[in-house]
């Protein structure tokens, strides 16, 4: 496996640390050969995103090419780039989720860690259940859009 995949249920410890699941840690070590990670707010969802250093650098390069006067780019810079902090995996495979990030994403104790190919997301369990509930979306619209992408 060379992409971040899977869904894992965990809890934050009293200090706000979480263990990155072993399959995801293996990718960090094998594919990226580095434990340097960046944690940031997601652009629109109430979750956190974790990027390995290489993926974060790719994101930064892409953002550098975008028009800084565009309102969506300004929002992205303020929401994602401004909230980014670097973190390292400790010897137990944990990262500290800063309290401001937990507050911004309404992450409490029970969380879901999900692989998203080139990044990892951390969700509050209740929020994850809401955003993945098929009854909460326009199924026909989503099916049509995905079919348009060949999915």
C-alpha positions as CSV (number, residue, x, y, z in Angstrom):
1,X,0.0,0.0,0.0
2,X,1.4,3.4,-1.0
3,X,-1.6,5.6,-0.4
4,X,-3.3,6.5,2.9
5,X,-6.4,4.4,3.0
6,X,-8.7,3.1,5.7
7,X,-10.9,4.2,8.6
8,X,-9.8,3.8,12.2
9,X,-11.6,4.6,15.4
10,X,-9.5,6.0,18.3
11,X,-9.7,8.3,21.3
12,X,-7.5,11.3,22.2
13,X,-5.5,10.8,25.3
14,X,-5.8,13.3,28.2
15,X,-2.9,15.4,26.7
16,X,-4.6,15.6,23.2
17,X,-2.3,13.0,21.6
18,X,-3.5,10.4,19.2
19,X,-1.8,7.3,17.8
20,X,-1.5,7.3,14.1
21,X,-2.7,3.8,13.0
22,X,0.2,1.4,12.1
23,X,-0.8,1.0,8.4
24,X,-0.7,4.8,8.0
25,X,2.6,5.1,9.9
26,X,4.2,2.5,7.6
27,X,3.4,4.7,4.6
28,X,4.9,7.7,6.4
29,X,8.1,5.8,7.0
30,X,8.3,3.8,3.7
31,X,7.0,6.2,1.1
32,X,8.0,9.5,2.7
33,X,11.0,8.3,4.7
34,X,10.3,11.1,7.2
35,X,8.3,11.7,10.4
36,X,7.8,15.4,9.7
37,X,4.1,16.1,9.4
38,X,1.9,19.2,9.1
39,X,-1.5,19.4,10.8
40,X,-4.0,22.0,9.7
41,X,-7.7,22.8,9.5
42,X,-9.5,21.5,6.4
43,X,-10.7,24.2,4.0
44,X,-14.4,23.7,4.6
45,X,-15.1,20.6,6.6
46,X,-14.9,20.4,10.4
47,X,-11.9,18.1,10.5
48,X,-8.1,18.2,10.6
49,X,-5.8,17.3,7.8
50,X,-2.3,15.8,8.3
51,X,0.2,16.0,5.4
52,X,3.6,14.4,5.2
53,X,6.3,16.9,4.5
54,X,6.6,16.0,0.8
55,X,2.8,16.4,0.3
56,X,2.8,19.7,2.2
57,X,5.5,21.0,0.0
58,X,3.5,20.1,-3.1
59,X,0.5,21.9,-1.7
60,X,2.5,25.0,-0.9
61,X,3.9,25.1,-4.4
62,X,0.4,24.8,-5.9
63,X,-0.9,27.6,-3.6
64,X,2.1,29.9,-4.6
65,X,0.8,29.8,-8.2
66,X,-2.7,30.9,-7.4
67,X,-3.9,34.5,-7.6
68,X,-3.6,36.0,-4.1
69,X,-6.5,38.4,-4.8
70,X,-9.0,35.6,-5.4
71,X,-11.5,35.4,-2.5
72,X,-11.4,31.6,-2.4
73,X,-7.6,31.6,-2.3
74,X,-7.6,34.2,0.5
75,X,-10.0,32.0,2.4
76,X,-7.8,28.9,1.9
77,X,-4.7,30.8,3.0
78,X,-6.5,32.1,6.1
79,X,-8.1,28.8,7.0
80,X,-5.5,26.2,6.0
81,X,-2.1,27.8,5.6
82,X,-2.4,30.0,8.6
83,X,-3.5,27.2,10.9
84,X,-0.7,24.8,9.8
85,X,1.8,23.6,12.4
86,X,4.5,21.1,12.0
87,X,4.6,18.0,14.2
88,X,6.6,14.8,14.5
89,X,5.5,11.3,15.4
90,X,6.9,10.4,18.8
91,X,8.4,7.0,19.6
92,X,4.9,5.5,20.3
93,X,3.6,6.7,16.9
94,X,1.6,9.6,18.4
95,X,1.1,13.2,17.4
96,X,-0.1,16.0,19.6
97,X,-3.3,17.6,18.2
98,X,-3.0,21.2,19.4
99,X,-5.9,22.5,21.5
100,X,-6.8,25.3,19.0
101,X,-7.1,22.7,16.2
102,X,-9.3,20.5,18.4
103,X,-11.5,23.5,19.2
104,X,-11.7,24.7,15.5
105,X,-12.7,21.2,14.3
106,X,-14.9,20.5,17.3
107,X,-12.9,17.3,18.0
108,X,-13.6,16.0,21.4
109,X,-12.6,12.5,22.6
110,X,-13.8,9.9,20.2
111,X,-12.3,10.3,16.8
112,X,-12.1,8.8,13.4
113,X,-8.8,8.8,11.4
114,X,-9.3,8.3,7.7
115,X,-6.8,7.9,4.9
116,X,-7.3,10.2,2.0
117,X,-4.7,9.0,-0.5
118,X,-2.1,11.8,0.0
119,X,-3.2,13.0,3.4
120,X,-4.8,11.8,6.6
121,X,-7.9,13.3,8.2
122,X,-9.0,13.4,11.8
123,X,-12.7,13.8,12.5
124,X,-14.8,13.9,15.7
125,X,-16.7,10.6,15.5
126,X,-20.2,12.3,15.7
127,X,-19.3,14.8,12.9
128,X,-17.9,11.9,10.7
129,X,-21.2,10.0,11.1
130,X,-23.1,13.1,10.0
131,X,-21.0,13.8,6.9
132,X,-20.9,10.2,5.7
133,X,-24.7,9.6,6.2
134,X,-26.2,8.9,2.8
135,X,-29.6,10.3,4.0
136,X,-27.9,13.7,4.4
137,X,-26.9,14.1,0.8
138,X,-28.6,14.5,-2.6
139,X,-27.8,10.9,-3.7
140,X,-28.8,11.5,-7.4
141,X,-26.7,14.6,-7.6
142,X,-23.7,12.8,-6.1
143,X,-24.1,9.8,-8.3
144,X,-24.3,12.0,-11.4
145,X,-21.2,14.0,-10.4
146,X,-19.2,10.8,-9.6
147,X,-20.3,9.2,-12.9
148,X,-19.0,12.3,-14.6
149,X,-15.6,11.6,-13.1
150,X,-15.8,8.0,-14.1
151,X,-16.2,6.8,-10.5
